[in-house]
Amino acid sequence: MALDTSRLAPPLTKGQNVSRYDSDALARAAETTGWRVLRLGSFNLFAPFAGIVSRTVGTWATGVEARRGTGHAGALLYAVCEATP
């Protein structure tokens, strides 16, 4: 699977690594390696597409997503964790 199917970004050296996680799989991966998940979320739902329209609109959309979140619908998932004792 290509990381950039539109071919707007240069290819990555020696291929690409794409891992498909949903929020449950990400939480399980963190927890099985000794982390306690404090918060899960995602970003880059609308902002990348808004950035195509204009840099100003893309910056605004990024700020909105950062403040309000996108639940678990964005393209990039994140987990805020702390080490378990």
N, C-alpha and C positions, 0 to 999 in steps of 0.2 A: 504494500500500500504506500503510495506516495504521500509525503508530508504536505507537499504543496502541489495540489493537482492543477492549479492555475498557472504554474510555472513562473510565478512572479519573484520567487526567491531563488538564490543560487542553490544547487544541490549540496547536500551534506557530504563531507568526506567519508569515503568507504560505506556509503549507504546510510540508512536511517533506522532508527529504533522507535517504533510506535507501540505503546502499551495501552490497552483498553481497560480502564478501570471505571467502575461506577463507584458511588460514594461508599457503599457497603464493602466492596472489595478493598478499597483504599483503607478503610477503618480496620478491616481484618488484617491487612498486611502490616499496618502500624502496630496493632495490638499484639500480634504474634511475635514481633521483634522487640517487645518490651516497652512500648510507648502507650500512654493513656491518651486517648483522643479527647480534646477539649472542645473542638469545633471543627465542623466540616463545611465546605462551601465551594463555590466555583466562580469563575469570572470569564471574561471574553465571550459573552453571549451576543450582545449587540455592538459593542465598541469596535471590533475589527471592521464590521460592515459600515458603521458610521464614519470610520476613518477614511474609507474610500471616498465618501462624499466630500469631506474636508478635514483638515487637521484639527481645526477648532471644534467641529462637531465630534470627532473621534476623542479628543481630549475631554470634552464635556461628558460623553458617554462613559468613558473610563472612570471618571470621578463619580458619576451616578452609580455605576456598578460597584465601586469600592465602598461607597457609603451605604448603599441599600442592599447590596448583594444580589445574586441571581439565583438563590436557592442552590439547587444542584443541576441546573440546566445549562450552565456555561461550558465552553469547550475545555477549560483547564480546571481541574479539581485541586483543592488544597486541603490540608489537615493541619490544624494547630494542635500540637501534642506536648506532653511533658513526660519525662522519664518516670517509670514506675520504680518504687524502691525495691 
